[in-house]
C-alpha cells in the first residue's frame, strides 16, 4: 500500500492535494485531522528532552553525541 502524509494549510475552508504521477490508485480514503506541531512530539519525548536540557544547563561540558542521544531515547522507551 502506498500512503502519503502531508501537512496542508487550509484557506477559506478548502485545500488542494496534488498526487505524485506514480500514484495510480483510482479510489482513496481521506482522513482529515487538525495538525498541531506540538502534537507530533510524544509527551514522553518532551519530558526526556526537558530533563536533558536541564541537566545540560547544569553540566554544559557533559554533551552527548546526537546519534548516541537518539539511541538512548529509543532504549529508554522500548
N, C-alpha and C positions, 0 to 999 in steps of 0.2 A: 504494500500500500504506500502510495506517495502522499505525503502530507505537507502542507505549507502553513507556517505560522507567521503572522505579521502583526505589527502594531500599526494601526492606521488612524489618522486624525479624522474625526467626524466634523463636517462642516454643513450647517443648515440641515441637520438630521439626515445627512446622506454620506456615503463613502463609496469609493470605487476600488475594485481589486483587479489587477492585471495579472493574468496567469502566464507562466513561462510557456514557450512554444512546445516544449516536450510534455506538458501536462495534457494528456489526451482524454481524460475522463469526460463522459457525456453527462454525468449527473454528480452533484457534490452535496455534501451536508455542510451547512453553515451554522456555526455556533458563535453567538456574539456575547462577549463578556466585557465589562468595563475593565480597562487596564490602568493600573497604577504602578509605576516603577517600584514603589515601596513593597508592593505585594509580590514582586518577582523574587525577593530575597526571603528565604525562610527565617522565622524568628530565631531559631537556634543558631543560624549563621550570624545574625546580628549580635546575639549575646556573646558569642565567641569572639567576634571582631571587637566589640566594645571592651571585653576583658583584655584582649591582647593590646589594644590601643592604650588602655590604662596602664598595663604592665610596661609597655614601651616608653610611655612618658616618665615612668619611674626609673627605668633602666634603658636609656636610649642606645647604649653600646651593645646590648644583647639583641641583635637583629637576626631574624630567621630568614633564610633564603625563601623566595616566593614559592618555588616548587615544593620545598620541604613543608612550608606552611600549608599548602593545599593538601598534601598527603596527610598531614596531621589532622586537618579538618575532617577528611573522609574517614580516617581511622576512629576518631572520637565519636562519630555518629553512625557507625555501622551496626 
